[in-house]
Amino acid sequence: MPKPNKGPRLGGGPAHERLMLNQMAAQLFEHKRIQTTETKAKRLQPVAERLVTFAKRGDLHARRRVMRQILDKSVVHELFTEIAPLVENREGGYTRIIKTGFRKGDNAPLAVIELVLEPVNPKPKAKKAAAPVEEPKAEEAEVVEEAPAEEAAETEAPAEDAAEEKAE
């Protein structure tokens, strides 16, 4: 018989876990950040990011799929109209988990999970080389080597003159 591979169900069965994570996602979208235990935050992160991905699509089918999980229409409206445009250029990583310490009563590790709403600074993409550069032939290499030597001699002379003028 197959066994669950996700570990303990956060204090209940799979149905209770699903309902709890959906409600936590709704609270996250409503308040933009919530404090919970590290374990719950880590389990909430993929659920919330998947819902934000649906909201970025913005079509009716995506809205109905989100409504299956989040039952509060005002939260869904806020997700689609306010949060989705802010993360439109972001290609994932819509949430951030920050560890904050330990709870006073039972010493459980606490974390803050928040939405990342800052604008994305796109990195410049490296240009690919079109074709490998061919090395010059032996005759051309000699000519190329002589030219910089002459130019260097010409540039050194005015520099020496300028140094002499400053000394006077």
N, C-alpha and C positions, 0 to 999 in steps of 0.2 A: 504494500500500500504506500503511495507517495506521501511524503511528509513535508510540512511547510519548510521552506528554505529561507524565510525572511526573519527568523528568530521569533521572540515573544511578540505578542500582538498588542503591546502597549496597555496591558491590563484588561484585556477583554478578547472577544472573538474577532474574526475578520470583518464582520458587519459593523461592529462597534468601532473598530479602528478606521474603517472607511468613512463612517459618519463623523468621527472625531476629526480626521484630517480634512474633510470637506469643510467643516465648520471653522477649523483653524485657518484654512485658506481664505474663507470669507472674511474672517477677522483681520487677516493680513492685508487683504485688498482694501478693507474699510479704513484701517488705522495706519497703513503703510509700514508698520513694524510692530512686532509682538515679542514678548518675553516668554519663554517656555524652557523645557529641559532640552539638553543637547540631542537626546535620542529622538524626541518628537520633532525638533527642528530639522534634523537630518532626514526624517521620514516625510516631512511636509514639503521639503524643497522640490523634489521632482513633481509632486502633485501641483504645486503652485506654478512652476515653470511651464508645465504642460497647458494649464489653463491660460496663462499669458500668451502662449503661442497660438492658442485658438483665438484669443482676443485680437491678436495682430492680424489674423486673416479677416476678421470683421464681417463676414457674410452671415446670412440668417442661419445656415446649418451650424456654423461654429457657435453662434449665440445659443442655439438650442442644445448643443452638446455641453456647453458650460452650464446651462440652466439645469441639466440633469444632476450636476454635482452641487452647485451653489443654488440654494432655494430662494435666497433673498434677491428680488428683482432689482432693488436699488444698488446692491453691491455689484451685480452683473452689469448694470448700466454704467456705474463708475469705472469698472474694469475696462469696458469697451470704449468709453468716451474720454476718460482722463488718463488711465495708465497705459493703454495700448499705443496712443500717439507718442508718448514720452519714450517708449522703448522700441519704436519702429525701426531704427537703424541698428539696434543691438542684435547680434546673432546668437543669443543665448546668454546664460548667466544673469537672469533677471532678479535673482535673490542673493543675499549675502548673509552668512551666519557668523556672528561674533560671539565668542565665548566670554561670559561675564563673571564667572565665579561659581560659588556654591550656595544653595539654598540654606537658610538658617535652621529650619526644622529638621530636615532629614539629610542634609549635606548632598543633595542631588546637584549634579553639574548643570548650571543654567546657561542659556544662550539667548541672544536676541537675533531674530531672523527679520530681515528688512528687504524692501524692494530697492533695487538699484535703479534710480530714476535719473542719474546724471547723464548728460549727453555723451555720446561716444566720440572719441577722437580717432578717426581712422588712420592706421599706419600706412605710410607710402609703400606700395608694392615694389619689390626689386625687379628691375628690368632684366629680361633674359637676353643673353648674347645671341644675336641672329646667326652669325657664322664664326668659326674660330679664325683668329687673325693669323695670317701666314707670315712666317719669318722672312725678312729680305734676304736676297742672295748675297754671297760673299762680297762681290764687287760693290753692291749697293750699301752693304753694311759699312764698308770702309769709308765711303763718301759720307754717310750719315755720321760716322764717328768724327771725321775731320771738321765738319761744319760746326758742331757745338764748341769744339776747341777754339776755333777762330772767333766765334761769337763771345766766348768766355774771355778771350784776350782783349777784345774790343770793350767789353763791359768792365773789365778790371781797370783799364787805363783811366777812364773818367772817374772811377771811384778813388783811384790814387790821387788824381788831380784835386778832387774835392777834399781829401784828407790833408793834402799839402796846404790848400787855401785856408782851411780851418786852423792849421798849426801856425800860420803867419798871423 
